[in-house]
Amino acid sequence: PGDVVRAGAPIADLLLPEWGGAQTEYLSVRRLGKPDLTAAARQRLRLMGMSDGLIASVERSGRPNGVVTITTPISGTIQTLDARAGVTLAMGQTLAQVSGLGTVWLNAAVPEARAGDVRVGQNASATLASFPGERFAGRVIAILPTTQADSRTLTVRIELPNRDGRLRPGMFASVVLGGDAKPALLVPSEAVIRTGKRTLVMLAAGDGRYHPAEVRIGREAGGETEILAGLSPGEKVVASGQFLIDSEASLSGIEARPIGGGAASATIAAPASKATLYETTGKIERITANSVTLSHEPVPALDWPAMTMTFALANPGIARGFKAGDRVRFGFDRPPAGPTLRHMAKVAGQ
């Protein structure tokens, strides 16, 4: 099973003892030279299921042949193969199932929210990683009645022509469903805040200030959400940190801009971000009024190796009581002005 075969490929050889006996009788009658008896005997072989080609082969060889080769009538993939060497077969038993590959079905998982956009007969195109840059055109032939509860998707069956046989069962594809294109206002899905009572986005008002706006959303796909009302093209929305801004707005009692226009009652400043503090140990090489030069150990968080460098002092008092040669543990951050020392303490044992 799973093998791809061409039309006419052999599937199994069957031994039919009764055919051998009938062929022996036919050869005996044929030797009598009586056309009427020979024609009747040949017709009997046909009624037993023998092909004219097999009968002609017996006539040429003069020997009975009770073995018949079963071949596949179409090209395709073998789905099941129940024939085994030495087994006895019953009348009507299925030997093999071959699925033709001239046309293949593609089962596409469509989000439940897009169910209303899919219809039978709709054009579709598929792309596969196996054939980059190529598109395979097809059409929707069925929408299966059940929805997948775990993924909230429905299965849409698409028929794709496959004359060259390149599309194989089990391949994965990305599908684009055709339809009437219409413009839509999209925002990143992470920019949408759902409070349970309403849906908001945070708008950038300039100068580091923001205000909330209520919106009505539509479909969501590919990390983007359609905005049906509440926003205008060109307005800038906050795509990260908006939950922190929204919390500050709620505490400040700031009302969101309603759908349909109007302005928010006030704006809020973006919350200040806390600088990352890095720590390591080192030896003081030099101290000045505004800086300390340290030979420090590696800083893995920054991929820094061990080296000697100068740090600005956030407060001159940090270096008070220290001298060159002291072993210290210190913390620093990296503001735009450069690495700045925030605290420093002598290593125990000095």
URBEL-V430598 format. One record per backbone hydrogen bond with DSSP energy under -1.0 kcal/mol. CO is the residue of the C=O (numbers start at 1). NH is the residue of the N-H. If there is no record, write none. Layout:
BEGIN
co->[CO & CO]
nh->[NH & NH]
END
This chain:
BEGIN
co->[3 & 5 & 6 & 9 & 12 & 14 & 16 & 16 & 17 & 18 & 19 & 20 & 21 & 22 & 23 & 24 & 25 & 26 & 27 & 29 & 30 & 34 & 35 & 36 & 37 & 38 & 39 & 40 & 41 & 42 & 43 & 44 & 45 & 46 & 51 & 52 & 53 & 54 & 55 & 56 & 57 & 58 & 66 & 68 & 70 & 70 & 72 & 76 & 77 & 78 & 80 & 84 & 90 & 95 & 97 & 97 & 99 & 102 & 104 & 106 & 108 & 110 & 111 & 112 & 114 & 115 & 119 & 122 & 123 & 124 & 125 & 126 & 127 & 128 & 131 & 136 & 138 & 139 & 140 & 142 & 148 & 152 & 153 & 154 & 155 & 156 & 157 & 157 & 158 & 159 & 160 & 162 & 168 & 174 & 176 & 185 & 187 & 188 & 189 & 193 & 198 & 199 & 200 & 201 & 202 & 203 & 206 & 208 & 209 & 210 & 211 & 212 & 213 & 216 & 216 & 219 & 221 & 223 & 224 & 225 & 226 & 229 & 232 & 236 & 241 & 242 & 243 & 244 & 245 & 246 & 247 & 248 & 249 & 257 & 258 & 268 & 278 & 280 & 281 & 282 & 283 & 284 & 286 & 290 & 291 & 292 & 293 & 293 & 294 & 295 & 296 & 299 & 299 & 304 & 307 & 309 & 311 & 312 & 315 & 316 & 317 & 319 & 323 & 326 & 327 & 328 & 329 & 330 & 331 & 331 & 332 & 333 & 335 & 339 & 340 & 341 & 343 & 345 & 347]
nh->[78 & 76 & 9 & 72 & 70 & 68 & 19 & 20 & 21 & 22 & 23 & 24 & 25 & 26 & 27 & 28 & 29 & 30 & 31 & 32 & 33 & 38 & 39 & 40 & 41 & 42 & 43 & 44 & 45 & 46 & 47 & 48 & 50 & 49 & 55 & 56 & 57 & 58 & 59 & 60 & 61 & 62 & 16 & 14 & 11 & 12 & 8 & 5 & 99 & 2 & 97 & 87 & 93 & 82 & 79 & 80 & 77 & 162 & 160 & 158 & 156 & 154 & 114 & 115 & 117 & 118 & 122 & 140 & 178 & 138 & 176 & 136 & 174 & 131 & 134 & 126 & 124 & 159 & 121 & 157 & 152 & 112 & 148 & 110 & 144 & 108 & 141 & 142 & 106 & 139 & 104 & 165 & 171 & 127 & 125 & 227 & 225 & 191 & 192 & 200 & 195 & 215 & 193 & 213 & 238 & 211 & 209 & 270 & 205 & 268 & 203 & 257 & 201 & 228 & 229 & 226 & 224 & 189 & 221 & 187 & 218 & 216 & 235 & 204 & 245 & 246 & 247 & 248 & 249 & 250 & 251 & 252 & 254 & 214 & 261 & 210 & 332 & 330 & 297 & 328 & 295 & 325 & 293 & 313 & 288 & 311 & 285 & 286 & 309 & 283 & 307 & 302 & 304 & 299 & 296 & 294 & 292 & 341 & 318 & 319 & 320 & 322 & 326 & 284 & 347 & 282 & 345 & 280 & 342 & 343 & 278 & 340 & 338 & 312 & 333 & 314 & 331 & 329 & 350]
END
